Amino acid sequence: MTFARSALSTSIARKILSRAAANKKPGGPSPKRILYETPKPALPQFTEEDLERHETIERAWQLYLRNKRETKSKEMSAKYRMINEANIQLEQINKFLFDSAQLGNKTTLFPGQLKIPTETPSLSEWNYDYIPPPKPDE
């Protein structure tokens, strides 16, 4: 059974890790096990009144999220409709501008799109004292 890391606060985790390091015995609990497999504390028992309050707050939160989602959906629909109308008008006014507008931006930006492909980052930092090997005489 594994638990999320958020089950422990950082300060508690540090204390546990320092104790584990001080009492390092073969076969003892590993830091990974302490951090990720420590059980969560039991939830407090709610009275019926507390449970009703909790459920009311949860419903209000879900209603807020739904309203926020619907508002964003309406805004996006309106934006899409306006862009679509603008594209139709542009196509009617000037076919060349419409075609060039549909291509998008094909220019390469530096350095955002220009990256050296690597499998992993370097393990060592830049070697400022590097001296190239001498070239053999030809």
C-alpha atoms as a printed R data frame, in Angstrom:
    type eleno elety resid chain resno       x      y       z
1   ATOM     1    CA   MET     A     1   0.000  0.000   0.000
2   ATOM     2    CA   THR     A     2   1.498  3.351  -1.018
3   ATOM     3    CA   PHE     A     3   0.462  6.849  -0.077
4   ATOM     4    CA   ALA     A     4   0.996 10.264  -1.611
5   ATOM     5    CA   ARG     A     5   3.990 12.270  -0.489
6   ATOM     6    CA   SER     A     6   1.733 15.033   0.821
7   ATOM     7    CA   ALA     A     7   0.813 12.775   3.742
8   ATOM     8    CA   LEU     A     8   3.837 14.131   5.609
9   ATOM     9    CA   SER     A     9   4.930 17.695   6.009
10  ATOM    10    CA   THR     A    10   8.459 18.527   4.929
11  ATOM    11    CA   SER     A    11   9.679 19.227   8.458
12  ATOM    12    CA   ILE     A    12   8.325 15.925   9.785
13  ATOM    13    CA   ALA     A    13   9.888 14.070   6.856
14  ATOM    14    CA   ARG     A    14  13.255 15.712   7.570
15  ATOM    15    CA   LYS     A    15  13.092 14.696  11.231
16  ATOM    16    CA   ILE     A    16  12.233 11.118  10.337
17  ATOM    17    CA   LEU     A    17  14.996 10.971   7.728
18  ATOM    18    CA   SER     A    18  17.581 12.367  10.140
19  ATOM    19    CA   ARG     A    19  16.568  9.794  12.772
20  ATOM    20    CA   ALA     A    20  16.715  7.027  10.195
21  ATOM    21    CA   ALA     A    21  20.193  8.162   9.123
22  ATOM    22    CA   ALA     A    22  21.406  8.298  12.738
23  ATOM    23    CA   ASN     A    23  20.037  4.844  13.540
24  ATOM    24    CA   LYS     A    24  21.092  3.270  10.254
25  ATOM    25    CA   LYS     A    25  20.844 -0.461  10.699
26  ATOM    26    CA   PRO     A    26  20.934 -3.062   7.977
27  ATOM    27    CA   GLY     A    27  17.392 -3.892   7.003
28  ATOM    28    CA   GLY     A    28  15.941 -0.782   8.642
29  ATOM    29    CA   PRO     A    29  13.280  1.371   7.022
30  ATOM    30    CA   SER     A    30  14.488  3.172   3.926
31  ATOM    31    CA   PRO     A    31  13.870  6.898   3.413
32  ATOM    32    CA   LYS     A    32  11.815  6.058   0.350
33  ATOM    33    CA   ARG     A    33   9.558  3.834   2.430
34  ATOM    34    CA   ILE     A    34   9.233  6.468   5.139
35  ATOM    35    CA   LEU     A    35   8.284  9.183   2.663
36  ATOM    36    CA   TYR     A    36   5.962  7.283   0.395
37  ATOM    37    CA   GLU     A    37   4.491  4.464   2.449
38  ATOM    38    CA   THR     A    38   3.672  6.197   5.723
39  ATOM    39    CA   PRO     A    39  -0.066  5.859   6.348
40  ATOM    40    CA   LYS     A    40  -2.240  8.933   6.406
41  ATOM    41    CA   PRO     A    41  -3.738  9.937   9.736
42  ATOM    42    CA   ALA     A    42  -7.314  8.781  10.285
43  ATOM    43    CA   LEU     A    43 -10.030 11.252   9.335
44  ATOM    44    CA   PRO     A    44 -11.905 12.791  12.242
45  ATOM    45    CA   GLN     A    45 -15.360 11.468  12.960
46  ATOM    46    CA   PHE     A    46 -18.021 13.946  11.865
47  ATOM    47    CA   THR     A    47 -21.184 14.563  13.787
48  ATOM    48    CA   GLU     A    48 -24.341 14.680  11.717
49  ATOM    49    CA   GLU     A    49 -24.323 18.482  11.813
50  ATOM    50    CA   ASP     A    50 -20.669 18.621  10.715
51  ATOM    51    CA   LEU     A    51 -21.362 16.132   7.941
52  ATOM    52    CA   GLU     A    52 -24.263 18.236   6.687
53  ATOM    53    CA   ARG     A    53 -22.053 21.353   6.742
54  ATOM    54    CA   HIS     A    54 -19.319 19.511   4.872
55  ATOM    55    CA   GLU     A    55 -21.733 18.258   2.210
56  ATOM    56    CA   THR     A    56 -23.222 21.746   1.800
57  ATOM    57    CA   ILE     A    57 -19.780 23.244   1.284
58  ATOM    58    CA   GLU     A    58 -18.876 20.478  -1.180
59  ATOM    59    CA   ARG     A    59 -22.087 21.089  -3.189
60  ATOM    60    CA   ALA     A    60 -21.438 24.843  -3.203
61  ATOM    61    CA   TRP     A    61 -17.871 24.249  -4.417
62  ATOM    62    CA   GLN     A    62 -19.070 21.933  -7.192
63  ATOM    63    CA   LEU     A    63 -21.693 24.516  -8.198
64  ATOM    64    CA   TYR     A    64 -19.013 27.212  -8.311
65  ATOM    65    CA   LEU     A    65 -16.779 25.015 -10.489
66  ATOM    66    CA   ARG     A    66 -19.680 24.200 -12.821
67  ATOM    67    CA   ASN     A    67 -20.568 27.894 -13.199
68  ATOM    68    CA   LYS     A    68 -16.934 28.724 -13.892
69  ATOM    69    CA   ARG     A    69 -16.739 25.933 -16.497
70  ATOM    70    CA   GLU     A    70 -19.965 27.087 -18.188
71  ATOM    71    CA   THR     A    71 -18.771 30.704 -18.284
72  ATOM    72    CA   LYS     A    72 -15.488 29.677 -19.889
73  ATOM    73    CA   SER     A    73 -17.318 27.473 -22.363
74  ATOM    74    CA   LYS     A    74 -19.592 30.373 -23.375
75  ATOM    75    CA   GLU     A    75 -16.582 32.684 -23.801
76  ATOM    76    CA   MET     A    76 -14.767 30.137 -25.953
77  ATOM    77    CA   SER     A    77 -17.881 29.550 -28.075
78  ATOM    78    CA   ALA     A    78 -18.271 33.302 -28.625
79  ATOM    79    CA   LYS     A    79 -14.573 33.635 -29.568
80  ATOM    80    CA   TYR     A    80 -14.820 30.731 -32.003
81  ATOM    81    CA   ARG     A    81 -17.977 32.161 -33.569
82  ATOM    82    CA   MET     A    82 -16.358 35.598 -34.012
83  ATOM    83    CA   ILE     A    83 -13.185 34.122 -35.532
84  ATOM    84    CA   ASN     A    84 -15.270 32.001 -37.869
85  ATOM    85    CA   GLU     A    85 -17.315 35.038 -38.979
86  ATOM    86    CA   ALA     A    86 -14.123 37.051 -39.498
87  ATOM    87    CA   ASN     A    87 -12.662 34.241 -41.635
88  ATOM    88    CA   ILE     A    88 -15.812 34.095 -43.775
89  ATOM    89    CA   GLN     A    89 -15.755 37.872 -44.299
90  ATOM    90    CA   LEU     A    90 -12.037 37.814 -45.139
91  ATOM    91    CA   GLU     A    91 -12.600 35.038 -47.654
92  ATOM    92    CA   GLN     A    92 -15.328 37.089 -49.334
93  ATOM    93    CA   ILE     A    93 -13.273 40.301 -49.362
94  ATOM    94    CA   ASN     A    94  -9.817 39.044 -50.374
95  ATOM    95    CA   LYS     A    95  -9.095 35.393 -51.184
96  ATOM    96    CA   PHE     A    96  -5.277 35.912 -51.162
97  ATOM    97    CA   LEU     A    97  -5.281 37.385 -47.619
98  ATOM    98    CA   PHE     A    98  -7.582 34.597 -46.463
99  ATOM    99    CA   ASP     A    99  -5.234 31.917 -47.824
100 ATOM   100    CA   SER     A   100  -2.156 33.549 -46.283
101 ATOM   101    CA   ALA     A   101  -3.971 33.923 -42.939
102 ATOM   102    CA   GLN     A   102  -4.730 30.190 -42.891
103 ATOM   103    CA   LEU     A   103  -1.034 29.258 -43.198
104 ATOM   104    CA   GLY     A   104  -0.136 30.498 -39.722
105 ATOM   105    CA   ASN     A   105   3.303 31.600 -38.540
106 ATOM   106    CA   LYS     A   106   5.941 29.321 -40.048
107 ATOM   107    CA   THR     A   107   8.988 31.300 -38.901
108 ATOM   108    CA   THR     A   108  11.422 29.708 -36.483
109 ATOM   109    CA   LEU     A   109  11.911 31.578 -33.248
110 ATOM   110    CA   PHE     A   110  15.287 31.629 -31.523
111 ATOM   111    CA   PRO     A   111  16.002 30.027 -29.072
112 ATOM   112    CA   GLY     A   112  12.529 28.737 -28.133
113 ATOM   113    CA   GLN     A   113  12.178 26.375 -31.067
114 ATOM   114    CA   LEU     A   114  15.880 25.756 -31.604
115 ATOM   115    CA   LYS     A   115  17.088 23.109 -29.197
116 ATOM   116    CA   ILE     A   116  19.866 20.578 -29.414
117 ATOM   117    CA   PRO     A   117  18.382 17.080 -29.251
118 ATOM   118    CA   THR     A   118  19.743 15.114 -26.307
119 ATOM   119    CA   GLU     A   119  18.540 12.039 -24.510
120 ATOM   120    CA   THR     A   120  19.440 13.333 -21.055
121 ATOM   121    CA   PRO     A   121  21.064 16.479 -19.692
122 ATOM   122    CA   SER     A   122  24.773 16.374 -19.016
123 ATOM   123    CA   LEU     A   123  25.833 15.003 -15.644
124 ATOM   124    CA   SER     A   124  28.805 17.313 -15.437
125 ATOM   125    CA   GLU     A   125  28.928 21.051 -15.814
126 ATOM   126    CA   TRP     A   126  30.764 22.920 -18.546
127 ATOM   127    CA   ASN     A   127  34.505 22.270 -18.518
128 ATOM   128    CA   TYR     A   128  36.053 25.739 -18.695
129 ATOM   129    CA   ASP     A   129  39.612 24.353 -18.495
130 ATOM   130    CA   TYR     A   130  39.237 22.113 -21.552
131 ATOM   131    CA   ILE     A   131  42.281 21.900 -23.765
132 ATOM   132    CA   PRO     A   132  41.796 20.089 -27.071
133 ATOM   133    CA   PRO     A   133  44.137 17.193 -27.758
134 ATOM   134    CA   PRO     A   134  47.077 18.013 -30.041
135 ATOM   135    CA   LYS     A   135  46.491 17.288 -33.717
136 ATOM   136    CA   PRO     A   136  48.713 14.614 -35.212
137 ATOM   137    CA   ASP     A   137  51.180 15.809 -37.798
138 ATOM   138    CA   GLU     A   138  50.118 14.966 -41.310
